């Protein structure tokens, strides 16, 4: 599909005409909705998305920069704060500065979360934002520890520079990693998080397992095998955690890998969402009422003549219309699951309007902002009370924050903060 086809299939209206009208009332009414998850209320429909940084002390507890970042998110008044990837074990960390939660770091997280909740309550008016901890195992994408892989996949191997003879995790080893997720979730509950996200996106370990079509044993092959790890972790946490503790997951609607290699197995040119729909239905049957949707960003293809893998970068705006189109399909398939949509930072000042229209039409429930949260600290208040954003303050989608992450440095906006600009210039 071309960009205009995606846009029209989502909005069924002319954005350029809407832009000339005063849509602040629609925006404010949609974003100020309260959303119920179990016995918890999300005070509004804005989510601070998990933006990973290199922000921990040596033991894995949040350093001062990370603490200040989440205090700033709390002060913004956002209703849902989705904490960045937190490793479930030392072996699962991406770098030596990757956040880690266990019994040793619980006290530091607890003190930090108490501060965040207090600031959030003051900003919102007596209640805290919902705080979700994203739990992850970096698997093949680790830069700090030995990479671990669940299967060989020519596209994943190409991305992570994994040789063909690299050893694959055994079923018993994967079962032990399940233990790490359960222990980390219980630590997150002790620390004061309202819930955990079992991260299953972006080629990290669980995401990789979802596409282990050719893996033998309990954790691969058919749909039941490829989803077994995710469902086992969810079931085991539910058995041990408190009744009101929220379990959720962030999944890719598609990986974007061609052939039978990636989740959905068709590549961007021919996406088949049937397995994603099936996964969402099964997650809901297990009490997962909140799901955060993302999508693989790079499109990988294979040149049949040269047998070489080619990486084609999709323009951010085309990527955005594509994920919006898929999010709509998945939400209309299962209207009972609360869906956090992704990518709104890409469309700058149009984000509140596009998100409000999608919410109003029932295509998404919550708008997630990642890069915007780094670039534009006041964007939440501007949406909730003004119903608009200032174009000059919006994220420029320059990708420099991502480059800082890849370099293992503190992550922030280089456009508006001299500290991060100097860091980037030092690369």
N, C-alpha and C positions, 0 to 999 in steps of 0.2 A: 504493500500500500504506500502511496505517496503521502506527504505530510498533510495536504488538504483533505484527503480521504479520512485520515485518522481524526483530524480536527472536526470534520463534519459528522462523523459517526459518533463522536462523543457529545458534542454540544448541540448539534442539530439547529444551529443558529449562526448568525454572522457576528463574529467577535468584533470586527472593526466598527460595526454599528453600535454594539453594546458599549464599546469603549467611550462613545460620545455621550452616553447617558449617565445619569447619577444612579449608580448601583450600590451606594453605600448602605442603604437599608437592607437590601438582600444579603450583602456580605456580612453585615453585623448580626443579622438574625440567624444566619446559618452557622457562623463561627462561634456564636455565644450559646449554642445548644449544649445541654448537659447530656452526657452519654453514660449509661449504666452498664458496668461490667461486674458480674456477681453482685456483691453487696457494696461495691465501691462506685462512686460517681467520678467521672472525668469532667471537670468543671467547664471545659470548652473544647472545641474541635481542632485545636492546634497541638501538634506533636513536634517536640524537638527530637529529630532523628539521631540514631547512634552514629556519631562522627568520631571514629577512632583516632587517637592521638598517642604520642609516646609520652604518657603522663603519669608514670608511677615512680615511687621510691624503690630502692632495690628489693624490698620485700613484697612489692606488688600493690601496696596501699597507695591511694591517690596522692600525688604531690601537690604543692601549693597552687600551681597553675591550673591543674585539673579541678581542684576544689573551687577555685575562683570562677572557673568556667561554668560549673554547675550551679554555683550561687547566682551567677548572672542569669542563667536560664530560669532559675526559680523566681528571681526578681522580675523577669519579663511577664510572668502571669500565665505562661503556657499551661494547658491542662494536663498534658502528658509529656513526661520527660523520659525518653528511652535512652538509658545509659549506654555508652559505647562498649564495644566488645571487651569482656572481662574473661580472662583465661580461667579454665577450670582446674588447671594444675600447672606446675612450673614447666613441665614438658610441653604444655599446650600454648605457651607464650610465644608471641611472634618475635619480640625483641626483649632485651633485658629491662626495658621500661614499659612493658605491657602490663596493664592492670591484672591483678590476680586476687581471687577471693578464696580464703580458707579460714580455718579457725584462728590463725595468727593475725590475719588482716581484718577480721570482723570488727574488733574494737575501733580501729581507725575509720572504717567505712561507717560504723554506727554513729560515731561522733560527727562525721561529715554529713550524713543523711539527716541527723537531728537539726543541724544548721540549715540545710536545704529546705526541710519541711517547714521550719519556722519562717524562713524568708518567703517561701511560697504561700504560706497561710496569710502573711501580711499583704502580699501582692494581690492575692485572689479575694481575700476577705473572709478569713476564718477557716478555710479548708486548704489542704495541700494538693498539689498536682499528684497524679498517679506516677509512681516511680518504678520503672521496669529495668531490671539488670539483664543485659544481653550476655549470655554465657556462650563461650566459644572454645573450640579446639582448632588451632590454625593449621594443623595437618601439614600438607605439602607446601603451604605458604609461609612456614616458619623461617625466620632469618636468624634466629637465636639458637634453636635446638636442632637436633637431628630431624629432618623432614620425615613425616610418616604418611604413607599413602594407603588407600583402601583398595585401589585397583589401578591398572595401567590404562591410560586413556590418552591417545595421541595428542589431543588438543590440550587437556590439562597438563600433560607431561611437557608439552611445548611451552606452555605458559610458565611453569615452575622449573624448567630446565632439569627434568628428571630423566635419567638414563633408562634404557629399556630393561636392564637387568636389575633395577633397584628392587629391594625386597618389599613385599606387600604385607600389611598387617594381617595377623591370623584372627580367626573368630574369637579365640580366647583373649587376645590382646584388645580387641574391640569391646568385649564384654567388660574388661577392666576399665576402659575409658568411659563406658556407661556409668560405672561407679563414681568416677570423677565428676561427671555432670550432676549426679544426684547429691553428692557431698557438697558441691559448690552451690547448688540450689538451696540446700538447707542452711548453708552459711549465709547466703543472701537474705534468707528469711530472718535469721538471727540479727543481721545487720540493720534490718528495717525496710528493705525493699518491699513494695507491695506485690511484686511478682517477678518472674524470670522469663526471658525469651531464650528458647533453645535454638540457637542460630543455625539456620539451614539454608544459607544463601552464599553466593559469591565465591564458590569453589573451595570454601573451607571444608573441614572433614565431613560434616553431616551432609552438606550440599553435594560433595563428591559421592557419598554413599547413595544418594538418590539416583545417581546416573551410573551405578555399577552394574550395567546390564550383563557384562561378561564375567562378573565375579562368581566363583563357586562358593558353596557353603550357606550359612544362615543369613548373611548380610548382603546378598546380591542376587542377580538374576531377574526374577519376576518382581512385580510391584510389591508384593508382601515382603520379599527379602530386602529390597532396596529401602523400604520405609521402616523396617524392623527396628533399627537402632533408634530412630526418632521416637517411635511409639513406645519402645521399651523405656526410654528415659522419661517420657511424659508419665507413663503408668507408674513407674517406680517413685517419681517425685510426688505424684498424687497420693500414693500410699502413705508417705511419711510426712508430708508438709501439712500445715494447717488447712482447714476446710476453705477458708477465705483467701488463701494464697493463690495468686493468679499465675497460670502457666500459659504462655503464648509462644509464638514462633515467628521468625521472619524468613520467608521463603522467596525464591525467585519464581515469577510466573513462567519464565523460560530462561535457560542458560544462553541461548543463541548459538549453540554449537550445531553444526550440520550432521546429517546422517543419523546414526544411532548412538552418538557419543554424549550428548548433553541432556539434561532434564527437559522433557517434552520431545526430545529426539528429532527435531525437524529443522532447527536453525531459524533465523529470523525470517527467511523467505517463505516458510510454510509452517507456522506454529500450530501445534495441536495441543489444546488446553485440557484434553480429557483427563489426563493423569493429575493435573493440577486441581481440577474440579473434584476429582475423586479424593485427593488428599485433603482438601478443605472440608469435604463432607465428613470424612473419617475423623479429622481433628475436632470438628464440632461435636461429633458423637462422643468424644472423650472429654467434653466440657471445655474445649478451647473456643472461647467466644470472641477473642481478639486476635487478629492476624495482620502482620505488617508485610506488605507486598513490595518486592523489589524486582530487579531484572538484570541479567548479565549486560554489561555495558559494551563490550567489544564483540564485533561480529567476526568469527573465524571461518575461513573457507579453505578448501584444499584444491590446489591446481592439479588436475588429473594428469596433465602432460609431464610436469616437472616433479610431481608427487610432493610438492612443498606446501606448507601451511602458510596462508596469507592472513594477516590481521588487517581488517578494514575498520577504521574508526568511523562510527556513525556520528553525525552532528548532534550535539546535545538536544536541540529542539526537536529533531526527528525521533530521537530516543524517547523524549518526553511524551510526544503524541502517541507513540507506540505503546508505552506502558499504561498510559491513560486508557487506551482502547482495550487492552487486555484486562485491566482492573475493572472496567465497566462490565465486561463479559462475566468475570468471576463473581462480582457482587450481585449481578442480576441472576446468576445461577443459584446462589445461596444468599438470600437476603437477610438471614438470621444471624450471620457472622458479622461482627464489627470489623471493618476493613480500614487500615491506615494506608493511604495512598502516598506514593513517593515521587520525588522529582520536581516539586513545585518551584524550587529555587531557580530552576533553569529559565522560567518564563518571567522572571523579574517582577515588575510592578503589575503584570496581568495575573499573577498567581491568585490573589484573593478572589477575583472575579471568576476565573476558571474553576477554582475549587468550590466556590459557593454554588455555581451552576450545577456542578457534578453532584454536590451534596443534595441540592434541591431536587434533582432528578433521580436520586437514589443510586448513583453510580459509585459512591464512596462515602465513608462516614467521617473520617478524620483526615486532615491535610498534614502531611509530614514535611518538615523543612530541615534540611541538613546544613548545607553551605550558608544559607541565609542566616542561620542562627549565629554563625561566626562573623559574618560581614556586617550585620544590621541589628545590633542589640535591641533596638526599640521596635522591631517589626511587629511583634505580638500585640503590643498596645495600639499601634497604628491600625492593625486589622480590626481588633476588637472594638475600638472606640471611634476611629475615623472611617473605617471601612475602605481603606486604601493604603498604598505604599508609595514612598517617594522613590522615583526611579534612580535618582543620583546616589541613593544610599544602598541600592540593591547589590547583591552578589553579581560579579562580572563573569562568573563561570570560567575563570582563567586556569583552573586546575592546579594552582600553585600550592594550595593547602594539601592537595593529594601528594604533590611532589615532596613537601616537607615530611609527610607521613612516611613515604617510601625511603626517605633519607634517615629516618629514625630520630627526627627532631621534634620539638614542640610544634603543635599544629594550630594555626589560626589564620586570619585573613591578612594577606600581604598587601591588599589594596588600601585598607583603612587603619592598619595598626603598624606603626614603624618597627616595633619589636620583631614582628614576623617578617616584615619586609627585609630587615637587616639579616635575619636568619636565612632567608631565601637567597639573598645576594651573596651569602658566604658559601653557598654550595659550589 
